[in-house]
């Protein structure tokens, strides 16, 4: 499963501080996961749209698979 945080890392080209720079939230709606960016505090970088993040899905999958292989 593609992780929102991994897409954000790819978009920024680095791992942000997920407690201060980028705060995500996952609301369950009708029993379905609905992750989103709650706060975007990255100076000098525009908050990505859902479409921009969705375009990074294949790269996020590769990043996720590499992390599993290392673990």
C-alpha positions as CSV (number, residue, x, y, z in Angstrom):
1,X,0.0,0.0,0.0
2,X,1.3,3.4,-0.9
3,X,2.0,5.6,2.1
4,X,1.2,9.3,2.1
5,X,4.4,10.0,4.1
6,X,6.6,8.3,1.5
7,X,4.9,10.3,-1.3
8,X,5.7,13.5,0.6
9,X,9.3,12.4,1.1
10,X,9.7,11.9,-2.7
11,X,7.9,15.2,-3.4
12,X,10.4,17.1,-1.2
13,X,13.4,15.0,-2.0
14,X,14.1,14.5,1.7
15,X,12.4,13.3,4.9
16,X,10.6,16.2,6.5
17,X,10.0,16.7,10.2
18,X,6.5,15.0,10.5
19,X,5.8,16.7,13.8
20,X,6.4,20.3,12.8
21,X,6.9,20.7,9.0
22,X,4.3,18.3,7.7
23,X,1.5,17.0,9.8
24,X,-0.7,14.3,8.4
25,X,-4.0,12.9,9.6
26,X,-5.9,9.8,8.7
27,X,-9.7,10.1,9.1
28,X,-11.7,6.9,8.8
29,X,-14.8,7.7,6.7
30,X,-17.3,4.8,6.4
31,X,-14.6,2.4,7.5
32,X,-12.2,3.6,4.7
33,X,-8.9,5.2,5.4
34,X,-8.6,8.8,4.2
35,X,-5.1,10.1,4.9
36,X,-4.3,13.7,4.1
37,X,-2.0,16.6,4.9
38,X,-3.4,18.5,7.8
39,X,-0.7,21.1,8.1
40,X,2.1,22.1,5.6
41,X,4.8,24.2,7.1
42,X,7.6,23.7,4.7
43,X,9.2,27.0,3.9
44,X,9.7,27.8,0.2
45,X,7.8,24.7,-1.0
46,X,4.2,24.8,-2.1
47,X,1.9,22.2,-0.6
48,X,1.4,19.4,-3.1
49,X,-2.0,18.7,-4.6
50,X,-3.5,15.2,-4.3
51,X,-2.9,14.8,-8.1
52,X,0.8,15.6,-7.7
53,X,1.2,13.1,-4.9
54,X,-0.8,10.4,-6.7
55,X,1.6,10.8,-9.6
56,X,4.4,9.7,-7.3
57,X,2.7,6.4,-6.4
58,X,5.1,4.2,-8.3
59,X,8.2,5.9,-6.8
60,X,6.6,5.6,-3.3
61,X,6.0,1.8,-3.9
62,X,9.7,1.4,-4.8
63,X,10.7,3.3,-1.7
64,X,8.4,1.2,0.5
65,X,9.6,-2.1,-1.0
66,X,13.3,-1.1,-0.5
67,X,12.5,-0.3,3.2
68,X,10.9,-3.8,3.6
69,X,13.9,-5.5,2.0
70,X,16.4,-3.7,4.3
71,X,14.4,-4.6,7.5
